[in-house]
C-alpha cells in the first residue's frame, strides 16, 4: 500500500512526539502550576496544542512540507526554555545531514530544519537569566529538533539576549554565521579577540587572513570580526558584483574569483598566516598554496588534508576541520559588537514560513549576500 507524505508525517509525528508526551499542554501547565507569576499563567493557558512546522519526512529526499505537529514541552529540572520562534534561517546542505551523517543526527525525533532562531521566552527555569518575555537569539545543535516551527526549546548555555538594535529577522541571521566565524578566528585560528586586549590586538596587527566566500553568510562575519580584532590585512574572495560590498565590511583586498584563480594569486602575493575556507573542493586545494610556513588552514566544509595537493610548498602548516559549538557567551560578545556599531548582520532576503521552498532554493543556489531568513510568525 502506498503511504502518502501526509500520512507519513502524521504517523511520524505521533510516534516520535506523542509517544514521548501525549499531553504537552497539560505537562507545561503542571510545570507552571507552582508559579505565582500571572504572566507565566497567562502564557501557559494561551499555548496551542499543535503548532505549524516544516518537516523533512524522508531523509533520502530534500523535500520539505509545512505541517502541524504537537507542541514540544520542556523537561522539568533541566535548563530548557520554551521559545516562541519569530524568525529562523536555513543552512546550506542541512537537508542532507541526516542522510550523510546517520551517527550524528538522531532519528528518534522528527527532522525539523533550521537551527538559528530569534524569539521570546515563554517558559524558563526559575534561576535562568532569561525569564518569560525575554528577547533572545541562539543557535541550537543539529542533534535536536530544529527551529522551523512556531515554538522550540533551547538551553540556558545556548541563549543570549537579542541585540537591541536589530529586528527579529536580522537577529536570526547572526548565530550560526557569527559563532562559526568567532570560533574559526579566535578558538581555532590562533587570533585574539582584539577588542578585549590591547596585547592581543597588537599581535593580530601583524597577521594576514584569507577568507573564501567572503560575501556569504559566514564570510561576512569573518571579515567583520577579523577587522574588529585588529588583523593587519583581511583578504576576501568574492564575485565582481560583491567586491565593493566586501571591502565595505572591512576587507583590505578582494580577489575576484571569476577573473583570477586563487593559485595564480598566491604566486604573486604575500602568503597569509590564516586561511578560513567555507567552500571545500578545488578552492580548498588551491588554498594550500596561499598559507605561509607554520600557518593555519581551517575549513568548515571538509578536512583540509583531504584536499592537500602533492605539489604544496609550505611547511609545518596546521590543517584543521571543526564543527561549530553553540555557545551563548560568544553571542554575548557578538551582541556587544553589534550594539556598538562594530559589526552588522547582512540579510539576503526574508520569506514567510509558507514560502519555505523559495527560501531553501535561494540558499541552495549558492548565490546569496548574507543570510536567507524565514519569518515564522508575528511578534
Number of C-alpha atoms within 10 A of each C-alpha: 3 5 7 9 14 13 12 13 20 16 11 18 21 17 16 15 20 16 10 12 17 15 16 21 21 15 18 21 18 13 18 19 13 9 13 9 11 9 13 20 16 10 15 21 12 10 17 13 14 16 15 18 23 24 23 20 22 17 16 13 11 14 13 19 17 18 16 18 23 21 26 24 23 23 15 14 9 11 18 21 25 24 27 27 29 23 33 34 31 24 20 16 11 15 23 13 14 20 16 13 10 11 10 12 18 15 15 12 16 23 26 21 24 26 25 28 37 33 31 25 23 23 27 26 22 11 9 14 13 21 17 20 17 18 20 23 33 31 30 26 17 19 15 19 24 24 31 30 29 24 26 25 23 23 18 19 14 20 27 26 20 24 22 14 14 15 12 26 26 22 28 32 30 32 30 24 23 25 24 22 25 25 20 26 23 16 13 15 22 15 24 22 21 22 16 11 12 14 12 17 20 16 17 23 16 12 17 21 28 27 26 27 23 32 29 24 29 25 27 29 27 34 28 23 26 27 22 17 24 23 23 17 20 24 22 28 23 23 18 14 10 17 19 15 17 26 18 12 20 22 26 17 16 23 21 17 17 11 9 10 13 23 15 12 16 17 11 8 9 12 20 23 22 27 28 27 25 21 14 19 14 10 18 28 19 21 27 26 22 27 27 21 15 13 20 22 28 25 22 18 15 18 17 22 16 11 17 16 14 7 8 14 14 15 11 11 17 16 16 18 17 15 11 17 15 20 19 22 14 19 26 17 15 24 27 15 18 17 14 11 10 16 21 21 22 19 20 17 15 18 19 14 23 15 13 21 14 15 20 23 12 18 20 14 9 11 13 16 20 22 28 27 31 28 23 28 15 11 10
